[in-house]
Amino acid sequence: MKIVLSVLIWLLVAVMSVLVFLASSFIAVFLFPFDRDRKTVHAFGYWWADGILAANPFWSLKVAGLENIDPHKTYVIVANHQSLFDIALLYKTHMQFKWIAKESLFSIPIFGWNMSMAKHVKIARGEHGSIKQAYDQAAGWLKKGISVLFFPEGTRSATNELNTFKNGAFKLAIQEKKPILPISISGTRDIIPRGSFILKKAEAVCTLKVLPAIETKDLLPEDFARLKDVVRTKLSDHPVS
């Protein structure tokens, strides 16, 4: 049953991704002179996420803390990482953001093409030139008033414990004087665990909680490690199940 349900869910993801790609392609061309940052293309992700999360009536989603998002501010968004389904939950914030993602994801047919269409930022792990270019792009988006999203663990956690955080998001937030917006995600590991494409459970309760933003305007570059520890502690205080 899990295999059959998994196939149906992934088939739906593929169909919806194709529809989003076709719609995004049309919109990207039609609105090119007016929407070069692809905000409209990004907004199609809200519909894509709604469809995926509604695919299984036994999945329950709880969203909290949206009042902590100031629509007039630009953030470095920092979220823990449990599953491939995390990004679908993050679209439920209805925020405009550019996702910092590993380069290999952009090579996935349709899904990766949608990422490129929305101008998300690709990063090749272990390649210094690629890392610098990705952070320069991220800084550029922040300067233009568009938030950027990091999974500072770098990869999905296989346990209830957070992985070690990488430094980049915190150095960037201090450099650009943008607040950190921590987001806690739980329950998505019960849908698709790391290293598998088969549903772990037919039923799952997923939670997304936006925590209060952390200001960086008074921090110095050397404060990045302390900022990283503060954010990790806050996310640890909201256990990932």
Backbone bond lengths (Angstrom), bond angles and torsions (degrees), N, CA, C in turn:
res aa  C-N    CA-C-N  psi(-1)  N-CA   C-N-CA  omega(-1)  CA-C   N-CA-C  phi
1 M - - - 1.456 - - 1.531 111.50 -
2 K 1.360 116.78 -41.75 1.464 120.01 179.73 1.520 111.20 -61.86
3 I 1.343 115.82 -38.70 1.464 119.64 -179.15 1.526 110.18 -67.08
4 V 1.333 116.66 -43.44 1.465 120.87 179.41 1.524 110.13 -62.65
5 L 1.330 116.22 -46.58 1.462 120.21 179.51 1.525 110.86 -63.37
6 S 1.329 116.93 -39.50 1.464 121.10 178.92 1.524 110.84 -61.31
7 V 1.330 115.91 -44.36 1.470 120.55 179.53 1.527 110.18 -61.77
8 L 1.326 116.83 -43.50 1.464 120.75 -179.67 1.522 111.33 -64.23
9 I 1.341 116.26 -42.41 1.473 119.84 179.96 1.520 110.52 -64.06
10 W 1.328 117.79 -46.70 1.453 120.48 -178.61 1.524 111.40 -67.37
11 L 1.352 116.18 -31.85 1.462 119.57 175.47 1.525 110.10 -64.22
12 L 1.335 115.99 -41.61 1.462 120.13 177.72 1.521 110.58 -64.22
13 V 1.338 117.23 -43.07 1.465 121.08 177.85 1.529 110.03 -58.00
14 A 1.337 116.13 -42.75 1.464 120.22 -179.31 1.529 111.15 -65.19
15 V 1.336 116.02 -45.47 1.472 119.71 -178.76 1.526 110.29 -63.27
16 M 1.327 116.77 -45.42 1.462 120.01 -179.38 1.520 111.21 -66.23
17 S 1.327 116.65 -35.36 1.465 119.86 178.59 1.524 110.64 -66.25
18 V 1.328 116.80 -37.61 1.465 120.84 176.86 1.525 110.19 -64.00
19 L 1.339 116.07 -46.23 1.463 120.12 -179.86 1.527 111.06 -61.70
20 V 1.339 116.31 -42.66 1.462 120.58 178.30 1.524 110.38 -63.45
21 F 1.339 116.91 -41.27 1.460 120.37 -179.96 1.525 111.12 -62.67
22 L 1.341 116.50 -43.95 1.464 119.53 -179.73 1.535 110.53 -64.33
23 A 1.335 115.99 -45.32 1.461 119.79 179.35 1.524 110.71 -64.94
24 S 1.330 116.41 -42.45 1.469 121.07 -179.06 1.527 111.12 -63.60
25 S 1.335 116.04 -40.74 1.463 120.11 -179.51 1.523 110.49 -61.12
26 F 1.336 116.20 -44.32 1.460 120.59 179.52 1.532 110.53 -63.81
27 I 1.339 115.15 -47.89 1.466 119.97 -178.00 1.527 111.17 -64.16
28 A 1.345 116.11 -40.78 1.471 119.88 -178.11 1.519 111.13 -60.71
29 V 1.343 116.47 -38.18 1.467 120.34 178.79 1.530 110.53 -76.00
30 F 1.330 116.20 -45.83 1.460 121.33 -175.27 1.536 112.13 -65.10
31 L 1.362 115.63 -38.95 1.459 119.88 -176.42 1.527 113.17 -101.93
32 F 1.323 117.65 11.90 1.462 120.36 -174.92 1.535 113.28 -50.87
33 P 1.331 119.39 -45.20 1.472 118.04 -178.37 1.529 113.51 -67.71
34 F 1.348 116.66 -20.39 1.460 120.67 -173.09 1.533 113.91 -109.32
35 D 1.332 117.21 -15.30 1.473 120.30 -174.20 1.526 109.97 -142.04
36 R 1.321 115.70 63.27 1.466 120.00 -177.30 1.525 112.64 -72.33
37 D 1.330 117.07 -16.08 1.468 120.45 177.24 1.523 111.91 -87.53
38 R 1.331 116.99 -0.52 1.471 123.91 176.64 1.528 113.29 59.96
39 K 1.330 116.64 38.33 1.463 119.72 177.70 1.528 111.29 -65.60
40 T 1.327 116.25 -37.79 1.463 119.68 179.23 1.520 110.51 -66.85
41 V 1.316 117.01 -41.35 1.464 120.81 177.03 1.527 110.21 -59.60
42 H 1.331 116.26 -44.12 1.461 120.06 178.49 1.525 110.86 -59.82
43 A 1.326 117.19 -38.34 1.459 121.16 -177.42 1.523 112.63 -64.85
44 F 1.337 117.43 -23.65 1.464 119.36 175.02 1.530 110.70 -62.92
45 G 1.340 116.41 -22.49 1.463 120.30 177.97 1.518 112.09 -64.49
46 Y 1.323 117.77 -27.40 1.468 120.13 178.15 1.529 109.79 -63.08
47 W 1.323 115.78 -43.94 1.462 121.09 178.95 1.534 110.59 -66.60
48 W 1.331 115.13 -41.68 1.471 120.74 178.47 1.529 110.16 -59.55
49 A 1.327 116.83 -45.34 1.465 121.16 -179.71 1.523 111.28 -65.05
50 D 1.332 117.19 -41.79 1.461 120.48 179.46 1.521 110.80 -59.01
51 G 1.322 115.96 -42.85 1.456 120.28 -178.87 1.516 112.45 -65.48
52 I 1.325 116.52 -42.99 1.466 120.37 -179.09 1.524 110.73 -65.61
53 L 1.329 116.21 -45.00 1.459 119.50 -176.41 1.521 112.41 -72.67
54 A 1.337 116.98 -18.84 1.462 120.55 176.92 1.531 111.63 -91.18
55 A 1.335 116.71 -3.45 1.463 120.36 -174.20 1.522 113.05 -64.26
56 N 1.308 116.24 -34.04 1.464 120.48 -179.53 1.527 108.19 -116.86
57 P 1.339 117.56 114.54 1.478 119.83 -177.58 1.521 113.39 -65.82
58 F 1.342 116.89 -9.58 1.465 120.34 -179.61 1.523 112.41 -93.41
59 W 1.361 116.49 0.79 1.454 120.32 173.46 1.521 108.92 -90.20
60 S 1.309 115.98 133.74 1.460 120.98 178.60 1.525 108.65 -118.89
61 L 1.323 116.82 135.09 1.460 121.42 -179.04 1.514 110.30 -122.01
62 K 1.337 115.13 130.54 1.459 121.35 175.06 1.526 108.24 -118.51
63 V 1.313 115.85 126.80 1.466 121.55 179.10 1.526 108.49 -117.84
64 A 1.319 116.76 128.51 1.466 120.93 -178.22 1.526 109.48 -137.36
65 G 1.321 115.98 157.23 1.460 121.63 173.66 1.523 115.46 83.92
66 L 1.335 117.69 12.30 1.463 118.72 -179.29 1.528 111.93 -61.88
67 E 1.341 115.73 -21.87 1.469 119.07 178.10 1.529 111.63 -66.87
68 N 1.339 117.36 -14.25 1.472 120.82 178.23 1.526 112.73 -81.92
69 I 1.331 116.59 -3.24 1.466 120.77 178.10 1.524 109.05 -95.63
70 D 1.315 116.36 118.35 1.459 121.24 175.13 1.533 107.28 -94.75
71 P 1.340 118.08 112.42 1.467 120.23 -176.53 1.522 113.52 -63.01
72 H 1.311 117.21 -12.79 1.459 120.65 -179.30 1.534 112.37 -95.63
73 K 1.337 116.72 1.29 1.467 120.46 -179.15 1.527 111.05 -112.04
74 T 1.319 114.09 157.01 1.463 122.24 176.38 1.527 108.12 -110.24
75 Y 1.327 116.91 133.66 1.459 121.29 -173.20 1.529 112.80 -123.48
76 V 1.327 114.35 155.92 1.462 121.31 158.28 1.521 104.43 -95.64
77 I 1.329 116.02 106.92 1.464 122.00 -176.67 1.525 108.64 -85.91
78 V 1.323 115.87 131.14 1.463 121.81 -179.03 1.524 108.39 -125.02
79 A 1.327 116.89 120.10 1.467 121.30 -178.95 1.521 110.32 -129.08
80 N 1.336 115.58 148.14 1.468 118.60 171.68 1.528 108.40 -73.55
81 H 1.334 115.31 164.53 1.481 119.82 -170.51 1.516 109.93 -131.08
82 Q 1.352 115.88 116.34 1.454 121.33 -178.10 1.518 113.89 -115.19
83 S 1.336 116.29 -33.11 1.457 119.10 -166.26 1.518 110.98 -157.85
84 L 1.334 115.22 165.00 1.453 120.69 173.39 1.524 111.85 -61.38
85 F 1.328 116.96 -21.13 1.458 121.32 -176.93 1.535 112.61 -84.46
86 D 1.332 117.57 -2.65 1.466 119.89 -178.96 1.522 111.85 -58.55
87 I 1.333 116.92 -40.90 1.457 119.32 -175.15 1.519 110.86 -65.97
88 A 1.347 117.38 -32.73 1.468 120.05 177.24 1.526 109.70 -62.98
89 L 1.340 116.72 -41.32 1.466 119.69 177.70 1.520 111.10 -64.32
90 L 1.331 116.70 -40.74 1.464 120.02 -176.57 1.527 112.18 -65.79
91 Y 1.326 117.16 -28.44 1.461 119.44 175.32 1.525 111.39 -66.04
92 K 1.332 117.88 -19.81 1.464 120.97 179.82 1.533 111.77 -69.22
93 T 1.327 117.87 -11.75 1.464 119.99 174.26 1.529 111.32 -74.13
94 H 1.346 115.92 -18.45 1.472 122.09 -176.83 1.524 111.10 56.62
95 M 1.341 115.29 33.36 1.456 120.49 174.53 1.524 109.92 -92.33
96 Q 1.324 116.18 151.18 1.447 121.33 169.00 1.527 107.83 -84.60
97 F 1.325 117.31 123.53 1.461 120.08 177.47 1.523 109.78 -153.90
98 K 1.319 114.59 159.80 1.457 121.97 171.06 1.517 107.04 -110.14
99 W 1.290 116.16 125.57 1.451 124.17 -175.24 1.526 109.10 -87.05
100 I 1.334 117.53 128.28 1.462 122.15 175.00 1.528 106.96 -87.20
101 A 1.328 117.63 110.83 1.473 121.23 -170.45 1.520 110.74 -132.00
102 K 1.325 115.09 153.98 1.461 119.53 -179.62 1.530 110.44 -66.22
103 E 1.315 114.60 146.17 1.462 122.43 -172.02 1.523 112.59 -57.35
104 S 1.332 117.51 -35.18 1.464 120.70 -175.20 1.522 112.37 -62.28
105 L 1.333 117.62 -28.56 1.468 120.23 -179.53 1.528 111.23 -65.76
106 F 1.327 116.90 -29.39 1.460 120.53 -179.17 1.525 111.95 -72.27
107 S 1.335 116.58 -12.81 1.468 120.62 -179.78 1.521 112.76 -90.04
108 I 1.340 116.78 -7.89 1.465 119.92 -179.85 1.530 108.77 -72.51
109 P 1.325 117.64 123.99 1.469 119.42 -179.49 1.524 111.95 -53.17
110 I 1.290 117.57 141.63 1.458 127.72 178.83 1.531 111.17 67.70
111 F 1.339 118.02 -61.88 1.468 120.91 -178.78 1.524 109.96 -59.71
112 G 1.323 115.98 -51.09 1.465 120.54 179.66 1.516 112.39 -65.72
113 W 1.346 115.69 -35.12 1.459 119.08 178.25 1.533 110.60 -64.96
114 N 1.334 115.51 -37.88 1.466 119.04 176.31 1.531 111.06 -63.09
115 M 1.346 116.15 -38.71 1.460 119.93 178.52 1.526 110.88 -62.79
116 S 1.329 115.74 -43.19 1.461 119.65 178.25 1.523 110.69 -65.61
117 M 1.336 116.28 -40.04 1.465 120.87 -179.94 1.534 111.03 -59.90
118 A 1.344 115.78 -38.22 1.470 120.35 -178.70 1.527 112.43 -83.49
119 K 1.329 116.72 -0.28 1.464 122.96 178.01 1.531 113.01 64.20
120 H 1.343 116.45 37.71 1.453 118.87 171.06 1.534 108.30 -69.57
121 V 1.309 116.73 166.72 1.472 121.49 -170.17 1.521 110.39 -104.39
122 K 1.320 116.63 123.99 1.467 120.85 -179.77 1.519 110.50 -94.38
123 I 1.328 114.77 146.30 1.462 120.51 179.55 1.523 109.05 -139.04
124 A 1.325 116.85 132.07 1.462 122.19 177.75 1.517 108.32 -99.02
125 R 1.302 116.74 115.47 1.461 120.88 -176.45 1.518 111.10 -63.39
126 G 1.322 115.47 137.29 1.457 121.11 175.91 1.512 114.26 82.74
127 E 1.318 118.01 -3.59 1.465 120.89 178.88 1.532 108.80 -107.06
128 H 1.305 116.25 108.19 1.463 120.95 -173.25 1.525 112.06 -58.00
129 G 1.342 116.60 -42.44 1.458 119.83 -179.53 1.511 111.98 -61.50
130 S 1.338 116.55 -41.31 1.461 121.08 -179.67 1.524 110.69 -67.88
131 I 1.328 115.97 -40.04 1.466 120.14 179.93 1.525 110.32 -63.37
132 K 1.339 116.08 -45.47 1.473 119.70 179.53 1.531 110.63 -62.58
133 Q 1.335 116.33 -43.23 1.458 119.93 179.96 1.532 110.98 -62.46
134 A 1.345 116.60 -40.87 1.472 120.62 -179.86 1.522 110.83 -63.61
135 Y 1.328 117.17 -42.33 1.460 119.72 -179.52 1.522 111.90 -71.69
136 D 1.319 117.21 -31.28 1.463 119.85 174.08 1.531 109.93 -65.30
137 Q 1.339 116.69 -41.06 1.462 120.14 177.64 1.525 110.73 -64.70
138 A 1.342 115.81 -43.41 1.463 120.18 179.58 1.532 110.45 -60.50
139 A 1.332 116.21 -43.67 1.469 119.99 178.03 1.523 110.67 -61.83
140 G 1.323 116.22 -37.18 1.460 120.38 178.11 1.521 112.29 -62.92
141 W 1.326 116.52 -41.32 1.471 119.95 178.34 1.525 110.68 -65.69
142 L 1.318 116.74 -40.94 1.464 119.53 178.27 1.519 111.22 -61.22
143 K 1.316 116.61 -40.92 1.464 120.75 178.74 1.530 111.24 -63.74
144 K 1.336 116.08 -28.17 1.469 120.78 179.82 1.522 111.97 -87.46
145 G 1.340 116.74 2.05 1.459 120.08 177.05 1.506 114.78 86.57
146 I 1.345 117.31 19.86 1.459 121.42 178.41 1.526 108.89 -113.91
147 S 1.317 116.76 126.95 1.466 121.64 -178.61 1.522 111.06 -66.62
148 V 1.322 115.92 157.28 1.461 121.16 175.05 1.526 108.60 -123.41
149 L 1.329 115.68 145.92 1.460 122.17 -174.53 1.522 110.82 -114.76
150 F 1.326 115.94 126.39 1.466 122.48 177.57 1.525 110.14 -118.28
151 F 1.335 115.86 142.90 1.454 122.66 161.32 1.532 105.08 -102.56
152 P 1.334 119.10 93.54 1.461 120.53 -170.78 1.527 114.65 -67.74
153 E 1.342 116.91 -13.28 1.465 118.67 174.90 1.534 110.98 -70.61
154 G 1.333 115.97 -21.08 1.455 120.13 177.62 1.512 114.10 85.01
155 T 1.322 117.03 -29.20 1.457 121.85 178.80 1.517 108.39 -150.98
156 R 1.320 116.18 166.18 1.456 119.82 -177.78 1.527 111.23 -69.16
157 S 1.325 116.03 137.32 1.465 120.93 177.43 1.521 109.88 -75.90
158 A 1.329 115.84 136.67 1.464 120.82 179.49 1.519 111.83 -93.51
159 T 1.334 117.47 -4.07 1.463 121.37 -177.88 1.527 109.13 -132.94
160 N 1.328 115.52 -176.63 1.455 120.40 177.24 1.528 112.83 -76.76
161 E 1.326 117.11 -7.13 1.460 121.80 -179.46 1.526 110.57 -92.39
162 L 1.322 115.84 141.77 1.455 119.78 175.00 1.519 110.29 -69.18
163 N 1.328 116.80 140.36 1.457 120.38 172.31 1.533 109.48 -71.82
164 T 1.312 116.25 168.70 1.462 121.12 175.38 1.517 109.63 -61.30
165 F 1.330 116.58 137.07 1.460 120.90 179.56 1.520 110.54 -84.21
166 K 1.320 116.43 139.86 1.456 121.60 171.96 1.531 108.99 -82.80
167 N 1.328 116.70 163.36 1.464 121.57 -169.43 1.526 115.27 -85.38
168 G 1.324 116.90 -24.28 1.458 121.24 -165.51 1.514 115.99 -53.15
169 A 1.327 118.01 -47.47 1.467 120.94 -176.28 1.518 111.28 -60.67
170 F 1.309 116.35 -35.96 1.469 121.55 -174.28 1.523 111.01 -79.57
171 K 1.323 116.59 -37.81 1.465 119.67 174.28 1.522 110.40 -64.25
172 L 1.336 115.99 -40.74 1.459 120.71 -179.17 1.526 110.84 -65.67
173 A 1.320 117.54 -43.80 1.468 121.40 -179.22 1.522 110.89 -60.05
174 I 1.336 116.65 -42.08 1.467 120.19 179.10 1.525 110.67 -69.65
175 Q 1.327 115.92 -42.81 1.466 120.32 -179.90 1.527 111.17 -58.61
176 E 1.342 116.48 -44.22 1.471 120.57 -175.93 1.524 113.37 -93.91
177 K 1.355 116.27 0.81 1.468 121.81 178.98 1.535 111.72 56.49
178 K 1.329 115.43 43.78 1.459 121.53 178.42 1.527 109.27 -110.94
179 P 1.332 117.92 141.11 1.464 119.75 179.11 1.522 112.16 -68.90
180 I 1.322 114.63 148.64 1.466 121.64 172.73 1.525 107.82 -84.60
181 L 1.333 116.73 133.91 1.463 121.27 175.40 1.531 107.78 -115.26
182 P 1.355 117.62 101.00 1.468 119.51 -179.41 1.531 110.76 -77.82
183 I 1.333 115.97 138.34 1.464 121.14 176.35 1.520 108.65 -130.07
184 S 1.320 115.18 125.12 1.465 122.13 -179.75 1.525 109.37 -98.22
185 I 1.328 115.71 129.35 1.463 122.86 178.68 1.520 109.05 -118.94
186 S 1.319 116.76 135.48 1.463 120.16 174.99 1.522 109.69 -141.92
187 G 1.311 115.35 154.65 1.463 121.84 174.87 1.506 115.73 92.61
188 T 1.336 118.89 -18.13 1.466 118.80 -176.83 1.527 112.15 -70.85
189 R 1.333 117.06 -23.43 1.461 119.45 175.87 1.533 110.95 -63.52
190 D 1.335 116.39 -26.62 1.458 120.10 177.87 1.525 112.28 -73.71
191 I 1.341 116.60 -13.01 1.463 119.81 175.68 1.525 109.56 -89.48
192 I 1.312 116.21 -63.41 1.473 121.40 179.27 1.520 108.18 -131.47
193 P 1.344 118.53 105.80 1.464 120.00 179.08 1.525 111.47 -74.94
194 R 1.310 115.62 163.77 1.462 120.99 178.51 1.524 110.03 -59.03
195 G 1.336 115.33 136.90 1.459 120.49 175.91 1.516 114.88 82.69
196 S 1.341 117.16 9.31 1.460 119.60 -178.14 1.518 110.09 -140.95
197 F 1.340 115.41 152.98 1.456 121.42 172.46 1.523 110.86 -114.00
198 I 1.334 116.27 7.32 1.458 122.03 179.50 1.521 109.57 -99.27
199 L 1.317 116.81 135.41 1.458 120.39 178.87 1.522 110.66 -57.71
200 K 1.317 115.59 132.61 1.456 120.07 177.22 1.523 110.21 -77.20
201 K 1.336 115.91 -41.19 1.458 121.87 179.35 1.525 109.30 -138.29
202 A 1.320 115.71 144.32 1.463 119.49 175.54 1.523 110.08 -73.24
203 E 1.344 116.21 -28.49 1.462 121.38 179.44 1.525 109.01 -110.75
204 A 1.322 115.90 140.50 1.468 120.13 178.92 1.517 110.03 -155.59
205 V 1.323 114.95 144.23 1.465 121.48 173.55 1.523 106.80 -113.33
206 C 1.318 116.17 114.04 1.467 121.76 -178.35 1.526 109.34 -107.22
207 T 1.309 115.25 142.14 1.458 120.77 -178.92 1.525 110.12 -130.27
208 L 1.316 115.24 134.66 1.460 121.48 172.38 1.520 106.80 -123.33
209 K 1.331 116.02 123.00 1.457 120.06 179.90 1.522 110.27 -126.95
210 V 1.327 115.21 120.53 1.467 121.26 176.82 1.522 108.17 -86.61
211 L 1.323 116.47 120.25 1.459 121.49 -179.24 1.534 110.24 -90.52
212 P 1.318 117.51 161.85 1.472 119.52 178.53 1.528 112.01 -57.67
213 A 1.310 115.84 142.12 1.469 121.23 -179.36 1.526 110.86 -67.26
214 I 1.328 114.93 153.76 1.461 122.12 179.28 1.531 107.95 -116.24
215 E 1.317 116.90 118.06 1.462 121.46 -177.31 1.529 111.28 -72.40
216 T 1.332 115.36 148.46 1.465 120.55 -179.60 1.526 112.10 -126.00
217 K 1.327 117.25 -0.70 1.466 119.58 -171.20 1.523 114.13 -62.14
218 D 1.331 117.68 -23.34 1.466 120.12 -179.91 1.528 112.61 -101.00
219 L 1.330 117.00 6.90 1.459 120.56 -177.46 1.528 110.74 -91.44
220 L 1.320 115.32 150.73 1.458 122.71 176.39 1.524 109.70 -99.08
221 P 1.335 118.04 160.60 1.468 119.92 -178.79 1.521 113.68 -52.93
222 E 1.339 116.69 -35.65 1.468 119.18 -177.89 1.531 112.63 -74.75
223 D 1.317 117.88 -3.50 1.467 121.40 179.60 1.529 112.88 -86.85
224 F 1.341 117.35 2.89 1.467 119.28 -173.74 1.528 112.89 -60.74
225 A 1.339 117.28 -37.33 1.471 119.83 -177.90 1.533 110.67 -66.90
226 R 1.335 115.74 -40.51 1.468 119.03 177.88 1.526 110.75 -65.62
227 L 1.331 116.51 -41.13 1.466 120.56 177.52 1.524 110.40 -61.82
228 K 1.298 116.11 -42.83 1.477 120.64 178.67 1.520 110.66 -59.52
229 D 1.329 117.16 -43.77 1.469 121.00 -179.38 1.528 111.26 -66.03
230 V 1.337 116.45 -38.49 1.471 120.27 179.33 1.526 110.10 -63.21
231 V 1.323 116.84 -45.74 1.469 120.75 -178.56 1.523 110.68 -66.50
232 R 1.320 116.46 -42.51 1.468 119.60 -179.81 1.522 110.68 -63.06
233 T 1.331 116.55 -39.33 1.462 120.67 178.63 1.522 110.78 -63.99
234 K 1.337 116.89 -42.60 1.457 119.63 -179.93 1.524 111.47 -63.84
235 L 1.328 116.50 -40.40 1.463 118.81 178.10 1.527 110.93 -71.02
236 S 1.316 117.54 -32.25 1.464 121.16 176.84 1.519 112.23 -67.25
237 D 1.330 115.82 -28.57 1.470 120.70 178.83 1.517 112.39 -71.86
238 H 1.344 115.53 -10.02 1.470 120.82 176.32 1.521 105.86 -118.02
239 P 1.345 116.92 84.44 1.462 122.27 -168.29 1.530 112.56 -52.98
240 V 1.329 114.39 141.20 1.457 121.20 175.31 1.515 107.89 -96.07
241 S 1.314 116.70 121.03 1.466 120.29 -174.69 1.509 111.60 -97.31
